[in-house]
């Protein structure tokens, strides 16, 4: 059943900071971010996805903070987080939890003043048998302290290694069903981000079903 689409008011462009928890070149999670960016270009006006690279961040060490400042790579990362209207996290599951690179990025962004607060976010994952579900719930737990408002539906737990293939050898998403779920997730994120900003959401009615954002 096709959900109705939420559209941003004319002239509104939401900047989505998208962070992959995997640093691997052919990462499926980074591939999910590329797919999200393409979907926004093709079918979601007023929403732009920007991949924020976290590979150059040093391991969190407060000794690196000097006179209230951060290392250059951290300063650049924090600026991108501050400039975003909302967030998209794509992460594998490592040992039943959040990947190390993503947790490191979340921690650097949380150093005072917290850069994450009071904005909308969505999580998706590509991983092994669970599809990354346990990592997502731990990200949500961390997000409580960071004051991030997550959408609750739809959930995307992509079993990356289960046939049929959902990604090609370069990590690009090729599965139509996952792409459609991702499109619905982005629409829900857009609606919640606009609502948190106090902006109206224009709904294009389809068959009467309304896609509402959920907050956690």
C-alpha positions in Angstrom: 0.0 0.0 0.0 1.5 3.3 -1.1 1.9 5.9 1.7 1.2 9.6 1.1 4.2 11.7 0.7 5.2 14.7 2.9 6.7 17.6 1.1 8.7 20.5 2.4 7.4 24.0 2.0 8.6 25.7 -1.2 12.1 27.0 -0.8 12.9 24.8 2.2 15.9 22.5 1.8 16.7 20.2 4.6 20.4 19.3 5.0 20.9 15.7 6.1 24.2 14.8 7.6 24.7 11.1 6.8 27.2 9.1 8.7 28.4 5.5 7.9 29.7 3.5 10.8 31.8 1.4 8.5 35.1 2.7 7.0 35.5 -0.2 4.5 35.8 0.9 0.8 33.0 -1.3 -0.4 30.8 -0.8 2.7 27.2 -1.7 2.2 26.3 0.9 4.9 28.0 3.6 2.9 26.2 2.2 -0.1 22.9 2.8 1.8 23.9 6.5 2.2 24.7 6.8 -1.5 21.3 5.3 -2.3 19.6 7.8 0.1 21.3 10.7 -1.6 20.2 9.5 -5.1 16.6 8.9 -3.9 16.4 12.5 -2.6 17.7 13.8 -5.9 15.2 11.8 -7.9 12.0 12.0 -5.8 12.2 14.0 -2.6 12.3 17.7 -3.2 13.7 19.9 -0.5 16.0 17.3 1.0 19.7 16.8 0.4 21.9 14.0 1.8 25.5 14.8 2.5 27.9 12.0 3.5 30.0 13.1 6.4 33.3 11.2 6.4 34.5 10.1 9.9 37.6 8.2 8.8 40.0 11.0 9.8 38.7 11.5 13.3 41.3 10.6 16.0 40.2 8.3 18.9 38.5 10.4 21.6 41.1 11.8 23.9 40.3 14.9 25.9 44.0 15.7 26.1 43.7 16.7 22.4 41.4 19.6 23.5 43.5 22.7 23.9 42.2 26.0 25.2 38.6 25.0 24.4 39.5 23.9 20.9 39.6 20.6 19.1 41.9 19.0 16.5 41.3 20.3 13.0 39.5 17.1 11.8 37.2 17.2 14.9 36.5 20.9 14.4 35.5 20.2 10.8 33.3 17.3 11.7 31.6 19.2 14.5 30.9 22.1 12.1 29.1 19.7 9.6 27.0 18.3 12.5 26.0 21.8 13.7 25.1 22.8 10.1 22.8 19.8 9.6 19.0 19.9 9.9 18.8 16.2 10.7 20.8 13.0 10.6 20.9 9.7 8.9 23.0 6.9 10.6 24.0 3.8 8.6 26.0 1.3 10.7 26.9 -2.3 10.8 26.6 -4.3 14.0 29.9 -5.1 15.7 29.8 -7.7 18.5 26.1 -7.0 19.2 26.6 -3.2 19.4 27.6 0.0 17.7 30.7 0.1 15.5 33.8 1.7 17.0 34.1 4.5 14.3 30.5 5.6 14.8 30.6 5.6 18.6 33.8 7.7 18.4 32.1 10.2 16.1 29.0 10.4 18.4 31.3 11.0 21.3 33.4 13.8 19.6 30.2 15.5 18.6 28.9 15.3 22.2 31.8 17.1 23.7 30.6 20.5 25.2 28.8 22.1 23.6 26.8 19.1 22.3 26.4 19.4 18.5 23.7 16.8 18.1 20.8 18.1 20.2 17.1 18.7 19.4 17.2 17.4 15.8 15.6 14.5 14.0 17.4 11.4 12.9 16.9 8.0 11.3 18.9 4.8 11.5 19.4 2.0 9.1 21.8 -0.8 8.9 23.3 -3.5 6.8 24.9 -6.4 8.7 24.8 -10.2 9.2 22.0 -12.4 10.5 20.2 -9.7 12.6 20.5 -7.0 9.9 22.1 -4.8 12.5 19.1 -4.5 14.9 21.1 -4.6 18.1 23.4 -1.9 16.9 20.4 0.3 16.1 18.9 0.0 19.6 22.2 0.9 21.2 22.5 4.0 18.9 19.0 5.0 20.1 20.2 4.5 23.7 23.1 6.8 23.1 20.8 9.3 21.4 18.7 9.7 24.5 21.6 11.5 26.2 22.5 13.4 23.1 18.9 14.7 22.8 18.4 13.3 19.3 14.8 12.6 18.2 14.6 9.4 16.2 11.8 8.3 13.9 10.5 4.9 15.0 9.0 3.7 11.7 9.9 2.3 9.2 12.8 0.2 10.5 15.4 -1.1 8.0 17.5 -4.0 9.1 19.2 -5.2 5.9 20.7 -8.7 6.0 23.5 -7.9 3.6 24.8 -11.5 3.2 21.4 -13.3 2.6 20.3 -14.1 -0.9 19.1 -12.5 -3.1 22.0 -10.1 -3.3 21.0 -6.6 -2.1 24.3 -4.9 -2.9 26.8 -5.3 -5.8 30.5 -5.8 -5.3 31.1 -2.1 -4.8 28.6 -1.8 -2.0 25.9 -0.2 -4.1 22.3 -0.9 -3.2 20.6 -2.9 -6.0 17.5 -4.2 -4.2 14.3 -2.4 -5.2 12.4 -3.4 -2.0 15.1 -1.9 0.2 15.2 1.2 -1.9 11.5 1.7 -1.5 11.7 1.2 2.3 14.6 3.8 2.3 12.4 6.2 0.4 9.7 5.9 3.0 12.2 6.3 5.8 13.5 9.5 4.3 10.0 10.9 4.0 9.3 10.2 7.6 12.6 11.9 8.6 11.7 14.9 6.5 8.3 15.2 8.1 9.8 15.0 11.7 12.6 17.4 10.9 10.1 20.0 9.6 7.9 19.5 12.6 10.7 20.0 15.0 11.6 23.2 13.2 8.0 24.4 13.4 7.5 24.4 9.7 4.4 23.2 7.9 4.4 19.8 6.1 2.5 19.6 2.8 1.0 16.2 2.4 0.3 14.9 -1.1 -2.7 12.5 -0.6 -2.5 9.2 -2.2 -4.9 6.5 -1.2 -5.8 8.0 2.1 -3.0 6.4 4.1 -1.0 9.0 6.0 2.7 8.4 6.9 3.3 10.0 10.3 6.7 10.6 12.0 7.2 8.8 15.3 9.4 10.3 18.0 11.5 8.5 20.6 
